Amino acid sequence: MAVKGEGSLFTLVRTPDGDREAWLDQRRKGVGGSDVAAIMGLSPYRGAYEVWAEKSGLIEAPDISDNPAVIWGNILEPVVGEHYAENHPDREVRRLNAVCQSIERPWAQASLDYEVKDPELGWGVLEIKTAGQRSEDKWDDGVPLFYQTQVAHYLSVTGRAFADVAVLIGGQDYREYRIMRDEDDIRAVESAVDEFWQRVQTGDEPPLDGSPGEAEALLKRHQTSDGEVWYCGDMPREVADYIYYKETADAAKERLAKAGNALKQLIGDHKGIKCPDYIVTWPRGTRKTFDSKRFMADHPDLYEQYANAGPSNSGIRIKERKK
């Protein structure tokens, strides 16, 4: 069901509560806030190709509903939202259980957590985040850039003048940030989103960027081979690039190992060393590992019962042809 939003800049698209398939289907119809950073090459988690393949219907989006961070994020979201409301009794806070879809650019969608009404600025966006303790430093200078793109996208779709971001870090460090509408940022986001959606419509693949999830997306799209090794003429640039970067990476790996061993030699029997800018430690101890080969040999039936089969991504192999 779709209804007009305030100001008629967007419609509210509602899906049945708990219907994940309906929600996913709606997401495939456009670009959401969490997609923007990936499209712009700013996400630490995914890249443009993976999002493009999902929106194009070539692969299924990964189901992360059982991810502990996602589970606890969903549990804590209303708690953080309630805390924000208690901190600001002069502001009206309301839950928005719908997808905002731009009327002018219907592929631009925004799944808002909450809306907040500021006495002076009117209605704005309230975005709730939860973060692990190790992410604390990412918030020290304000909202991380990859979340700022999400906020800019939301302000673009809704036409709102501001967004408040409330984050709970490590379950105990609560922070608030306000982001005012910036037309330059919004134009940059809109341009990236529009260009990306045009690629989805025309089947034009975005350039690969080596981002996390890209290799898995390629494997999902090409899970099996036809067994044919086809002749492609002169050596493609991709082959030359791979050989060069593989050799460079191998050399860097050797130098890194040598530098690490030199540090261990310098530390010796101490816990570590410190200098004006850094503290370097060498953690040592014992750890338990699971011997899967031995378990398979001793308990083959039990191993088979719990073994999972899936596509294998063993990487690229290159060898010189015999002349």
C-alpha positions as a Markdown table, in Angstrom:
| # | Residue | x | y | z |
|---|---|---|---|---|
| 1 | Met | 0.0 | 0.0 | 0.0 |
| 2 | Ala | 1.3 | 3.5 | -0.9 |
| 3 | Val | 0.2 | 6.8 | 0.6 |
| 4 | Lys | 1.4 | 10.3 | 0.0 |
| 5 | Gly | 4.1 | 11.6 | 2.5 |
| 6 | Glu | 4.0 | 15.1 | 3.9 |
| 7 | Gly | 4.8 | 17.7 | 1.3 |
| 8 | Ser | 4.1 | 15.1 | -1.4 |
| 9 | Leu | 7.8 | 14.5 | -2.1 |
| 10 | Phe | 7.5 | 10.8 | -1.4 |
| 11 | Thr | 5.0 | 8.0 | -0.9 |
| 12 | Leu | 4.9 | 5.6 | 2.0 |
| 13 | Val | 5.1 | 2.0 | 0.9 |
| 14 | Arg | 4.1 | -0.4 | 3.6 |
| 15 | Thr | 4.8 | -4.1 | 3.6 |
| 16 | Pro | 3.1 | -6.7 | 5.9 |
| 17 | Asp | 4.8 | -6.9 | 9.3 |
| 18 | Gly | 7.3 | -9.8 | 9.5 |
| 19 | Asp | 7.0 | -10.5 | 5.7 |
| 20 | Arg | 10.7 | -10.5 | 4.9 |
| 21 | Glu | 10.1 | -11.5 | 1.3 |
| 22 | Ala | 7.8 | -8.6 | 0.7 |
| 23 | Trp | 10.4 | -6.3 | 2.2 |
| 24 | Leu | 13.2 | -7.7 | 0.1 |
| 25 | Asp | 11.0 | -7.4 | -3.0 |
| 26 | Gln | 10.5 | -3.7 | -2.3 |
| 27 | Arg | 14.2 | -3.2 | -1.7 |
| 28 | Arg | 15.0 | -4.7 | -5.1 |
| 29 | Lys | 12.8 | -2.0 | -6.8 |
| 30 | Gly | 15.2 | 0.7 | -5.9 |
| 31 | Val | 18.2 | 2.0 | -4.0 |
| 32 | Gly | 18.0 | 2.2 | -0.2 |
| 33 | Gly | 20.1 | 4.2 | 2.2 |
| 34 | Ser | 22.3 | 1.3 | 3.2 |
| 35 | Asp | 23.2 | 0.8 | -0.5 |
| 36 | Val | 24.5 | 4.2 | -1.1 |
| 37 | Ala | 27.9 | 3.9 | 0.5 |
| 38 | Ala | 28.6 | 0.7 | -1.4 |
| 39 | Ile | 27.6 | 2.4 | -4.7 |
| 40 | Met | 29.9 | 5.3 | -4.0 |
| 41 | Gly | 32.9 | 3.0 | -3.0 |
| 42 | Leu | 32.7 | 4.1 | 0.7 |
| 43 | Ser | 31.4 | 1.0 | 2.4 |
| 44 | Pro | 33.8 | -1.2 | 4.4 |
| 45 | Tyr | 31.4 | -4.1 | 3.9 |
| 46 | Arg | 30.3 | -4.3 | 0.3 |
| 47 | Gly | 30.8 | -2.7 | -3.2 |
| 48 | Ala | 28.8 | -1.5 | -6.2 |
| 49 | Tyr | 29.0 | -4.8 | -8.2 |
| 50 | Glu | 27.5 | -6.8 | -5.4 |
| 51 | Val | 24.6 | -4.4 | -5.0 |
| 52 | Trp | 24.1 | -4.2 | -8.8 |
| 53 | Ala | 23.9 | -8.0 | -9.1 |
| 54 | Glu | 21.3 | -8.1 | -6.3 |
| 55 | Lys | 19.2 | -5.3 | -7.8 |
| 56 | Ser | 19.5 | -6.9 | -11.2 |
| 57 | Gly | 18.1 | -10.2 | -9.8 |
| 58 | Leu | 21.2 | -12.1 | -10.7 |
| 59 | Ile | 22.0 | -13.1 | -7.1 |
| 60 | Glu | 20.1 | -13.2 | -3.9 |
| 61 | Ala | 21.0 | -10.8 | -1.1 |
| 62 | Pro | 22.7 | -12.6 | 1.8 |
| 63 | Asp | 20.5 | -13.4 | 4.7 |
| 64 | Ile | 22.1 | -11.7 | 7.7 |
| 65 | Ser | 19.1 | -12.0 | 10.0 |
| 66 | Asp | 20.9 | -14.5 | 12.2 |
| 67 | Asn | 24.0 | -12.2 | 12.5 |
| 68 | Pro | 24.5 | -11.4 | 16.2 |
| 69 | Ala | 25.2 | -7.7 | 15.4 |
| 70 | Val | 22.0 | -7.5 | 13.4 |
| 71 | Ile | 19.9 | -9.3 | 16.1 |
| 72 | Trp | 21.2 | -7.1 | 18.9 |
| 73 | Gly | 20.8 | -4.0 | 16.7 |
| 74 | Asn | 17.1 | -4.8 | 16.2 |
| 75 | Ile | 16.7 | -5.5 | 19.9 |
| 76 | Leu | 18.4 | -2.3 | 21.0 |
| 77 | Glu | 16.9 | 0.0 | 18.3 |
| 78 | Pro | 13.7 | 0.9 | 20.2 |
| 79 | Val | 15.7 | 1.2 | 23.4 |
| 80 | Val | 18.0 | 3.8 | 21.9 |
| 81 | Gly | 15.1 | 5.5 | 20.3 |
| 82 | Glu | 13.2 | 5.7 | 23.6 |
| 83 | His | 16.4 | 7.1 | 25.3 |
| 84 | Tyr | 16.6 | 9.8 | 22.6 |
| 85 | Ala | 13.0 | 10.8 | 23.2 |
| 86 | Glu | 13.5 | 11.0 | 26.9 |
| 87 | Asn | 16.5 | 13.2 | 26.4 |
| 88 | His | 14.4 | 15.6 | 24.3 |
| 89 | Pro | 10.9 | 16.0 | 25.8 |
| 90 | Asp | 10.4 | 19.1 | 23.6 |
| 91 | Arg | 10.6 | 17.0 | 20.4 |
| 92 | Glu | 8.0 | 14.7 | 19.0 |
| 93 | Val | 9.4 | 11.3 | 18.0 |
| 94 | Arg | 7.4 | 8.8 | 15.9 |
| 95 | Arg | 8.2 | 5.4 | 14.5 |
| 96 | Leu | 7.9 | 5.1 | 10.7 |
| 97 | Asn | 7.3 | 1.5 | 9.8 |
| 98 | Ala | 7.4 | 2.1 | 6.0 |
| 99 | Val | 9.6 | 2.7 | 3.0 |
| 100 | Cys | 9.7 | 6.3 | 1.7 |
| 101 | Gln | 9.7 | 6.3 | -2.1 |
| 102 | Ser | 10.6 | 9.4 | -4.0 |
| 103 | Ile | 7.9 | 10.6 | -6.4 |
| 104 | Glu | 10.3 | 12.3 | -8.7 |
| 105 | Arg | 12.9 | 9.6 | -8.6 |
| 106 | Pro | 10.9 | 6.4 | -7.6 |
| 107 | Trp | 14.1 | 4.2 | -7.5 |
| 108 | Ala | 15.3 | 6.3 | -4.6 |
| 109 | Gln | 14.0 | 4.7 | -1.4 |
| 110 | Ala | 14.5 | 5.4 | 2.3 |
| 111 | Ser | 13.7 | 2.9 | 5.2 |
| 112 | Leu | 13.6 | 5.4 | 8.0 |
| 113 | Asp | 13.9 | 4.3 | 11.7 |
| 114 | Tyr | 12.1 | 7.3 | 13.1 |
| 115 | Glu | 11.0 | 10.8 | 12.4 |
| 116 | Val | 11.6 | 13.7 | 14.9 |
| 117 | Lys | 10.0 | 17.1 | 15.1 |
| 118 | Asp | 12.2 | 19.9 | 16.2 |
| 119 | Pro | 10.4 | 22.9 | 17.6 |
| 120 | Glu | 12.4 | 25.2 | 15.4 |
| 121 | Leu | 13.2 | 23.1 | 12.3 |
| 122 | Gly | 10.1 | 21.0 | 11.9 |
| 123 | Trp | 10.2 | 17.4 | 10.9 |
| 124 | Gly | 13.6 | 15.7 | 10.4 |
| 125 | Val | 15.0 | 12.2 | 10.2 |
| 126 | Leu | 16.1 | 10.2 | 13.3 |
| 127 | Glu | 18.5 | 7.4 | 12.5 |
| 128 | Ile | 19.4 | 4.8 | 15.2 |
| 129 | Lys | 22.7 | 3.0 | 15.2 |
| 130 | Thr | 24.4 | 0.4 | 17.4 |
| 131 | Ala | 28.1 | -0.2 | 17.2 |
| 132 | Gly | 30.7 | -2.5 | 18.8 |
| 133 | Gln | 33.3 | -1.2 | 21.2 |
| 134 | Arg | 36.0 | -1.6 | 18.6 |
| 135 | Ser | 34.2 | 0.9 | 16.4 |
| 136 | Glu | 34.4 | 3.6 | 19.0 |
| 137 | Asp | 37.2 | 5.6 | 17.3 |
| 138 | Lys | 35.2 | 5.7 | 14.0 |
| 139 | Trp | 32.7 | 8.0 | 15.8 |
| 140 | Asp | 35.2 | 10.3 | 17.5 |
| 141 | Asp | 35.1 | 12.8 | 14.7 |
| 142 | Gly | 31.4 | 12.6 | 14.0 |
| 143 | Val | 29.2 | 10.3 | 12.0 |
| 144 | Pro | 31.4 | 7.9 | 9.8 |
| 145 | Leu | 31.3 | 8.9 | 6.2 |
| 146 | Phe | 29.6 | 5.7 | 5.0 |
| 147 | Tyr | 26.7 | 6.6 | 7.3 |
| 148 | Gln | 26.7 | 10.2 | 6.2 |
| 149 | Thr | 25.9 | 9.1 | 2.7 |
| 150 | Gln | 22.9 | 7.2 | 4.0 |
| 151 | Val | 21.7 | 10.2 | 5.8 |
| 152 | Ala | 22.1 | 12.5 | 2.8 |
| 153 | His | 20.1 | 9.9 | 0.8 |
| 154 | Tyr | 17.3 | 10.0 | 3.3 |
| 155 | Leu | 17.3 | 13.8 | 3.3 |
| 156 | Ser | 17.1 | 13.8 | -0.5 |
| 157 | Val | 14.1 | 11.4 | -0.5 |
| 158 | Thr | 12.2 | 13.1 | 2.2 |
| 159 | Gly | 13.1 | 16.7 | 1.7 |
| 160 | Arg | 13.8 | 17.1 | 5.4 |
| 161 | Ala | 16.2 | 19.8 | 6.7 |
| 162 | Phe | 18.1 | 17.8 | 9.2 |
| 163 | Ala | 18.8 | 14.3 | 10.6 |
| 164 | Asp | 19.7 | 13.3 | 14.1 |
| 165 | Val | 21.9 | 10.2 | 14.5 |
| 166 | Ala | 21.7 | 8.4 | 17.9 |
| 167 | Val | 24.3 | 5.7 | 18.4 |
| 168 | Leu | 24.9 | 3.3 | 21.3 |
| 169 | Ile | 28.6 | 2.1 | 21.2 |
| 170 | Gly | 29.6 | -1.1 | 23.1 |
| 171 | Gly | 26.2 | -1.2 | 24.9 |
| 172 | Gln | 27.0 | 1.8 | 27.2 |
| 173 | Asp | 28.5 | 4.7 | 25.3 |
| 174 | Tyr | 25.5 | 6.8 | 24.0 |
| 175 | Arg | 26.1 | 9.7 | 21.6 |
| 176 | Glu | 24.0 | 12.0 | 19.4 |
| 177 | Tyr | 25.0 | 13.9 | 16.3 |
| 178 | Arg | 23.0 | 16.3 | 14.1 |
| 179 | Ile | 23.6 | 16.5 | 10.4 |
| 180 | Met | 22.1 | 19.5 | 8.6 |
| 181 | Arg | 21.0 | 19.3 | 5.0 |
| 182 | Asp | 23.8 | 20.0 | 2.6 |
| 183 | Glu | 22.8 | 20.5 | -1.0 |
| 184 | Asp | 26.2 | 19.7 | -2.4 |
| 185 | Asp | 26.3 | 16.4 | -0.5 |
| 186 | Ile | 22.8 | 15.6 | -1.7 |
| 187 | Arg | 23.6 | 16.3 | -5.3 |
| 188 | Ala | 26.6 | 14.1 | -5.1 |
| 189 | Val | 24.5 | 11.2 | -3.7 |
| 190 | Glu | 21.7 | 11.7 | -6.1 |
| 191 | Ser | 24.1 | 11.7 | -9.1 |
| 192 | Ala | 25.7 | 8.4 | -7.9 |
| 193 | Val | 22.4 | 6.8 | -7.2 |
| 194 | Asp | 20.9 | 7.8 | -10.5 |
| 195 | Glu | 23.9 | 6.6 | -12.5 |
| 196 | Phe | 23.9 | 3.3 | -10.6 |
| 197 | Trp | 20.2 | 2.7 | -11.2 |
| 198 | Gln | 20.7 | 3.4 | -14.9 |
| 199 | Arg | 23.2 | 0.6 | -14.9 |
| 200 | Val | 20.7 | -1.7 | -13.3 |
| 201 | Gln | 18.1 | -0.8 | -16.0 |
| 202 | Thr | 20.5 | -1.3 | -18.9 |
| 203 | Gly | 22.4 | -4.3 | -17.6 |
| 204 | Asp | 25.7 | -2.3 | -17.6 |
| 205 | Glu | 28.0 | -3.8 | -14.9 |
| 206 | Pro | 29.7 | -1.3 | -12.7 |
| 207 | Pro | 33.5 | -1.4 | -12.5 |
| 208 | Leu | 35.0 | -3.9 | -10.1 |
| 209 | Asp | 36.7 | -2.4 | -7.0 |
| 210 | Gly | 37.9 | -5.4 | -5.0 |
| 211 | Ser | 35.5 | -4.6 | -2.2 |
| 212 | Pro | 34.4 | -7.1 | 0.4 |
| 213 | Gly | 31.7 | -9.4 | -0.9 |
| 214 | Glu | 32.6 | -8.8 | -4.6 |
| 215 | Ala | 34.4 | -12.2 | -5.0 |
| 216 | Glu | 31.4 | -14.0 | -3.4 |
| 217 | Ala | 29.0 | -12.1 | -5.6 |
| 218 | Leu | 30.9 | -13.2 | -8.7 |
| 219 | Leu | 30.9 | -16.8 | -7.5 |
| 220 | Lys | 27.1 | -16.7 | -6.8 |
| 221 | Arg | 26.6 | -15.5 | -10.3 |
| 222 | His | 28.9 | -18.0 | -12.0 |
| 223 | Gln | 28.7 | -21.1 | -9.7 |
| 224 | Thr | 29.6 | -23.6 | -12.4 |
| 225 | Ser | 31.7 | -23.7 | -15.5 |
| 226 | Asp | 31.0 | -25.3 | -18.9 |
| 227 | Gly | 34.4 | -26.9 | -18.8 |
| 228 | Glu | 35.6 | -25.0 | -21.9 |
| 229 | Val | 38.8 | -22.9 | -21.9 |
| 230 | Trp | 38.1 | -20.3 | -24.6 |
| 231 | Tyr | 40.8 | -18.5 | -26.7 |
| 232 | Cys | 40.6 | -14.8 | -26.2 |
| 233 | Gly | 43.4 | -13.6 | -28.6 |
| 234 | Asp | 46.1 | -11.3 | -27.3 |
| 235 | Met | 46.8 | -11.3 | -23.6 |
| 236 | Pro | 43.9 | -9.4 | -21.9 |
| 237 | Arg | 44.8 | -6.5 | -19.6 |
| 238 | Glu | 43.1 | -8.5 | -16.7 |
| 239 | Val | 45.7 | -11.3 | -17.0 |
| 240 | Ala | 48.7 | -8.9 | -17.1 |
| 241 | Asp | 47.2 | -7.0 | -14.1 |
| 242 | Tyr | 46.7 | -10.2 | -12.1 |
| 243 | Ile | 50.2 | -11.4 | -12.7 |
| 244 | Tyr | 51.7 | -8.1 | -11.8 |
| 245 | Tyr | 49.7 | -7.6 | -8.6 |
| 246 | Lys | 50.2 | -11.2 | -7.5 |
| 247 | Glu | 54.0 | -10.9 | -7.8 |
| 248 | Thr | 53.9 | -7.5 | -6.0 |
| 249 | Ala | 51.7 | -8.9 | -3.2 |
| 250 | Asp | 53.9 | -12.0 | -2.8 |
| 251 | Ala | 57.0 | -9.8 | -2.5 |
| 252 | Ala | 55.2 | -7.5 | 0.0 |
| 253 | Lys | 54.1 | -10.5 | 2.0 |
| 254 | Glu | 57.7 | -11.7 | 2.2 |
| 255 | Arg | 58.9 | -8.2 | 3.3 |
| 256 | Leu | 56.1 | -8.0 | 5.9 |
| 257 | Ala | 57.0 | -11.4 | 7.3 |
| 258 | Lys | 60.7 | -10.4 | 7.5 |
| 259 | Ala | 59.8 | -7.1 | 9.3 |
| 260 | Gly | 57.5 | -8.9 | 11.7 |
| 261 | Asn | 60.2 | -11.4 | 12.6 |
| 262 | Ala | 62.7 | -8.6 | 13.1 |
| 263 | Leu | 60.2 | -7.0 | 15.6 |
| 264 | Lys | 59.8 | -10.3 | 17.4 |
| 265 | Gln | 63.6 | -10.6 | 17.6 |
| 266 | Leu | 63.8 | -7.0 | 19.0 |
| 267 | Ile | 61.1 | -7.7 | 21.6 |
| 268 | Gly | 62.6 | -11.0 | 22.7 |
| 269 | Asp | 61.4 | -12.1 | 26.1 |
| 270 | His | 59.6 | -8.9 | 26.8 |
| 271 | Lys | 55.9 | -8.3 | 26.3 |
| 272 | Gly | 56.6 | -5.5 | 23.8 |
| 273 | Ile | 58.3 | -2.2 | 23.1 |
| 274 | Lys | 57.2 | 1.4 | 23.1 |
| 275 | Cys | 58.4 | 4.5 | 21.3 |
| 276 | Pro | 57.1 | 8.1 | 21.1 |
| 277 | Asp | 54.3 | 7.2 | 18.6 |
| 278 | Tyr | 53.6 | 3.5 | 19.1 |
| 279 | Ile | 53.3 | 0.6 | 21.5 |
| 280 | Val | 54.2 | -2.7 | 19.9 |
| 281 | Thr | 53.3 | -6.0 | 21.7 |
| 282 | Trp | 53.9 | -9.7 | 20.8 |
| 283 | Pro | 51.1 | -11.8 | 22.2 |
| 284 | Arg | 52.0 | -15.4 | 22.9 |
| 285 | Gly | 50.3 | -18.4 | 24.4 |
| 286 | Thr | 48.5 | -21.5 | 23.3 |
| 287 | Arg | 45.3 | -21.9 | 21.4 |
| 288 | Lys | 43.1 | -24.9 | 20.7 |
| 289 | Thr | 42.4 | -25.9 | 17.1 |
| 290 | Phe | 40.1 | -28.5 | 15.6 |
| 291 | Asp | 41.7 | -31.3 | 13.6 |
| 292 | Ser | 39.0 | -31.8 | 10.9 |
| 293 | Lys | 41.0 | -34.3 | 8.9 |
| 294 | Arg | 41.6 | -36.5 | 11.9 |
| 295 | Phe | 37.9 | -36.2 | 12.9 |
| 296 | Met | 36.8 | -37.2 | 9.4 |
| 297 | Ala | 39.1 | -40.3 | 9.5 |
| 298 | Asp | 37.9 | -41.4 | 13.0 |
| 299 | His | 34.2 | -40.5 | 12.6 |
| 300 | Pro | 33.4 | -40.4 | 8.8 |
| 301 | Asp | 29.6 | -40.9 | 9.3 |
| 302 | Leu | 29.3 | -38.1 | 11.9 |
| 303 | Tyr | 31.5 | -35.8 | 9.8 |
| 304 | Glu | 29.3 | -36.4 | 6.7 |
| 305 | Gln | 26.2 | -35.7 | 8.8 |
| 306 | Tyr | 27.4 | -32.2 | 9.6 |
| 307 | Ala | 29.4 | -31.4 | 6.4 |
| 308 | Asn | 27.9 | -28.6 | 4.3 |
| 309 | Ala | 28.3 | -28.5 | 0.5 |
| 310 | Gly | 28.5 | -25.2 | -1.3 |
| 311 | Pro | 30.2 | -23.4 | -4.2 |
| 312 | Ser | 34.0 | -23.4 | -3.9 |
| 313 | Asn | 36.0 | -20.3 | -4.6 |
| 314 | Ser | 39.6 | -21.4 | -4.9 |
| 315 | Gly | 40.8 | -18.3 | -6.7 |
| 316 | Ile | 42.4 | -17.8 | -10.0 |
| 317 | Arg | 45.2 | -20.1 | -11.3 |
| 318 | Ile | 47.5 | -19.0 | -14.1 |
| 319 | Lys | 50.2 | -21.1 | -15.8 |
| 320 | Glu | 52.2 | -20.5 | -19.0 |
| 321 | Arg | 51.1 | -22.3 | -22.1 |
| 322 | Lys | 53.6 | -24.7 | -23.7 |
| 323 | Lys | 54.8 | -23.3 | -27.0 |
